[in-house]
Amino acid sequence: MMQLALEGDVVSSEDPKLEIIVLAAGQGSRMRSHKPKVLHRLAGKPLLEHVLDTARALSPAAIHVVVGHGAEAVQAAVSATDLSFHQQTEQLGTGHAVSCALPSCHPDARVLVLFGDVPLMSGETLARLIERAADGPALLAAQLSEPAGYGRVLRDAAGNFAAVVEHADASAEQRTIKEVNTGVLVAPAELLGTLLAEVNNNNAQGEYYLPDALTQAVQRNIPVQLVVTGDAVEITGVNDRAQLQSLERAFQTRLADGLMADGVGVVDRLRIDIRGELQCGRDVEIDVNAVFEGQVVLGDGVKVGPNCLLKDAVVGPDTDIQAFCHIEGAAIGAGCRIGPYARLRPGTDLGAAARVGNFVETKNSVLGPGSKANHLAYIGDAEIGADSNVGAGTITCNYDGVDKHPTRIGDGVFVGSNSTLVAPVTLSDHSFVAAGSVVTEDVPEDQLALGRARQRNVSGWTPPGRKED
């Protein structure tokens, strides 16, 4: 079975010489939000969480997170035993931010600097960068067709790194350079601290720029290695809502391409959203606007219709999920048919070939093999055996205002339309419930329950507002 996950593309044993600093202190004012920028979500989880997942995949000895704006919210959102947090009380630039965490790094460590708003950095690219930094500092650069806004990488006549000039400080000629600084670098901790101490803020923004530390290295005749990526998506940061949306769609199309490469039929790669982990068997078909959250498993031959949401669900082979279904926390057997417009809530367990039809809601209930509820029903806290039928308009009254109570329906039971089953109640094997009944007592095997009020026809009745002749 093919598995599609969001991160974790590099797995290695712990690197005792590697520590990672993640910068997550920015306010993100262009997001126009009270929420810290790094907590805005991409593919279902915070931007910062993506960065931390990639960092963990590199197996560092320590991960340091620099927080500032909304520090308490950021720490609460991502707090874990493998993270240490460091406060940047003033926003004085990336060099200053790194300096807030650097004293906590081991002097002999190599330090990798990442950014909490750059969520899709490739683990393979970072591994190459770390490898190039075995003996000194290394910078990740990128070749972009549209480099506006990025700092440009300057090289000397021999093609070696010379400096980084920020866009605001670059000359017209320098702005024609298409090789840009990503800000991601690796350097020995002790050396990086020495170099940062020599960085000043004599620039258009009045900030201490992290890449200026590498300029200081060149001035000391310390070579700076360059690793260049041509992947614009992996180095893209999020500064506003439009960039977040653009990055979301770029990422989702990559996931869709991965699905199709493994044989999954995706009707439209631009209209699918995976916000967790999706596992697919062979010959799975996914129609437009399907959303997958949490952990979802689709067996061989599963069909997911348009406009469906599946969250934390396991779907057996050859099951047909028709349009506009909402499925969460459910286990669905082989050959089932769901929907359209069905809602399966947590605790739903469907046996093979079960059917849950339009406008049917289930919760914490079991439907045995071959059982069906095809129309307009609510089934809550119920256990239904094999080959039973729940008619249209039927509800299980499972809640008395204080406690939930179970409804037990055996094998081969027929429940007529518009019936009300008042729990706790048991319908034994092969029993029948007449349409329109209110059932408050157990129904023995092979018996018919008839719980209707007696009908009385009144002759000579005159409807309101009609005069008698």
C-alpha positions, 0 to 999 in steps of 0.5 A, spaced: 500 500 500 502 506 498 503 511 503 503 519 502 506 523 508 508 530 509 515 530 512 520 526 514 524 525 508 531 524 511 532 519 516 539 518 520 542 516 527 543 522 531 548 527 529 551 529 536 555 535 532 549 538 529 544 543 533 539 547 529 536 554 531 529 555 528 527 563 527 520 564 529 520 570 533 517 575 527 510 578 527 508 577 520 504 584 520 502 583 513 498 577 515 493 582 518 492 577 524 492 576 531 495 569 530 503 569 530 505 568 523 508 561 524 502 558 527 498 559 520 496 553 517 499 549 511 496 542 509 493 542 516 498 544 521 502 550 523 508 553 518 513 552 524 511 544 525 513 543 518 519 546 519 520 542 526 518 535 522 524 537 517 529 539 523 527 532 527 528 528 520 536 530 521 536 527 528 540 533 531 543 533 538 538 539 540 533 544 537 533 551 539 526 555 537 527 563 537 520 566 539 518 573 540 511 575 538 506 571 541 511 567 544 506 564 549 502 561 543 508 559 539 510 555 545 504 552 547 502 550 540 509 546 538 512 545 545 515 538 546 521 535 550 526 535 544 525 543 544 528 549 547 525 556 547 529 562 547 526 569 547 528 575 542 525 581 546 527 586 540 526 585 533 533 587 531 534 582 525 536 575 523 543 576 526 540 578 533 535 572 533 541 567 532 545 570 537 539 569 542 540 562 542 547 561 540 550 561 547 546 555 549 549 551 543 555 547 544 561 550 542 564 544 538 557 543 534 555 545 527 549 550 527 544 549 522 539 556 522 532 555 519 526 559 518 519 558 522 515 561 516 519 557 510 515 550 511 517 546 505 525 546 505 527 539 503 531 534 508 535 532 502 537 539 500 539 540 508 543 534 508 547 536 502 548 543 505 550 540 512 555 535 508 558 541 505 559 545 512 564 539 514 570 544 515 567 551 515 560 555 514 556 553 508 550 557 505 544 555 501 543 559 495 537 559 490 537 560 482 530 564 481 527 567 475 524 572 479 529 574 484 525 581 486 525 581 494 531 577 495 538 578 497 543 577 492 549 572 492 555 576 490 561 571 488 568 573 486 572 573 480 573 565 481 566 564 483 567 563 490 562 566 495 564 574 496 558 577 500 550 577 500 547 584 499 540 585 501 535 587 495 533 594 499 541 595 499 543 592 492 545 597 486 541 596 479 546 592 477 546 587 483 539 586 482 540 583 475 543 577 479 538 571 479 542 567 485 539 569 491 540 568 499 535 563 502 538 565 509 539 558 511 546 556 513 551 552 517 557 554 521 561 552 527 557 555 533 564 558 536 566 561 529 558 563 528 558 567 535 565 570 533 563 573 526 556 575 529 559 579 534 563 583 528 556 584 524 553 591 524 546 594 522 549 599 517 544 598 512 537 600 509 533 596 515 537 598 521 538 590 522 543 585 524 543 581 518 545 573 519 548 573 512 553 579 514 557 574 518 559 570 512 562 576 509 566 577 516 568 570 514 571 572 507 574 577 510 578 573 515 580 568 509 575 563 511 572 560 505 564 559 505 561 553 501 555 554 497 549 549 495 545 552 490 537 549 489 533 550 483 527 549 487 523 555 488 518 552 492 522 549 498 525 556 499 519 560 499 517 563 505 510 566 507 509 573 508 502 574 507 495 570 505 496 570 498 503 567 499 500 562 504 495 560 499 500 559 493 504 555 497 499 551 499 496 549 492 504 548 490 504 543 496 498 540 494 499 539 487 506 535 489 502 531 493 497 529 488 503 528 483 505 523 488 499 519 488 498 519 481 505 516 480 503 511 485 497 509 481 491 513 484 486 516 480 486 523 481 481 527 477 484 534 478 490 535 481 488 542 483 482 540 487 485 535 492 487 537 499 491 532 504 492 535 511 495 529 514 497 522 512 494 518 506 495 511 504 492 508 498 491 501 495 491 500 488 486 502 483 483 508 488 479 513 485 479 520 488 474 525 485 474 533 485 474 537 492 476 531 496 479 533 503 483 528 507 485 530 514 489 526 520 490 518 518 486 516 512 487 509 509 483 507 503 483 500 501 484 497 493 478 499 489 476 505 493 472 510 490 471 517 493 466 522 490 466 529 489 466 534 495 467 529 501 471 530 507 475 524 510 478 524 517 482 519 521 478 513 517 480 506 515 476 504 508 476 497 506 477 495 499 471 496 493 467 501 498 464 507 494 463 513 498 459 518 494 458 525 493 458 530 499 460 525 505 463 527 512 467 521 515 470 522 521 473 516 526 470 511 522 472 504 520 469 502 514 469 494 511 469 492 504 464 493 499 460 498 503 456 504 499 456 510 503 452 517 501 451 521 498 450 526 503 452 521 509 455 523 515 459 518 519 461 520 526 467 517 531 466 510 533 462 508 527 464 501 524 461 498 518 461 491 516 462 488 509 457 490 504 453 495 509 450 501 506 449 508 509 445 512 505 443 519 503 442 524 510 443 518 514 448 520 521 451 515 525 455 515 531 459 510 536 455 505 532 456 498 529 452 496 522 454 488 521 455 485 514 449 487 509 445 491 514 443 498 511 440 505 513 439 508 506 435 514 508 434 520 513 436 516 519 440 517 526 443 511 529 447 513 535 450 508 540 447 502 537 449 495 535 446 492 529 447 485 527 448 482 520 443 483 514 438 488 518 434 494 515 433 501 518 427 504 514 427 512 512 426 517 518 428 512 524 432 515 530 435 511 536 433 516 542 440 514 545 440 520 550 435 522 556 438 528 558 443 526 562 446 519 560 447 515 553 444 509 552 445 503 547 440 500 542 441 493 540 438 490 534 440 483 532 441 479 525 435 480 520 431 485 523 426 490 519 425 497 522 419 500 518 420 507 516 419 513 521 420 509 527 423 511 534 427 507 538 427 509 545 434 506 548 435 502 552 432 497 548 433 491 544 430 488 538 432 481 537 434 477 531 428 477 525 424 481 529 419 487 526 418 494 527 411 497 524 412 503 520 411 509 525 412 506 531 415 508 538 418 502 541 420 503 548 420 495 550 424 490 548 422 486 542 423 478 542 425 474 536 421 473 530 415 478 533 412 484 530 412 491 534 407 495 533 407 502 537 402 506 534 397 511 537 390 508 534 387 512 528 380 515 528 377 518 522 372 523 524 366 524 519 363 530 518 369 534 520 369 541 517 376 544 516 378 551 520 376 557 515 371 553 511 363 554 512 358 549 512 353 548 506 
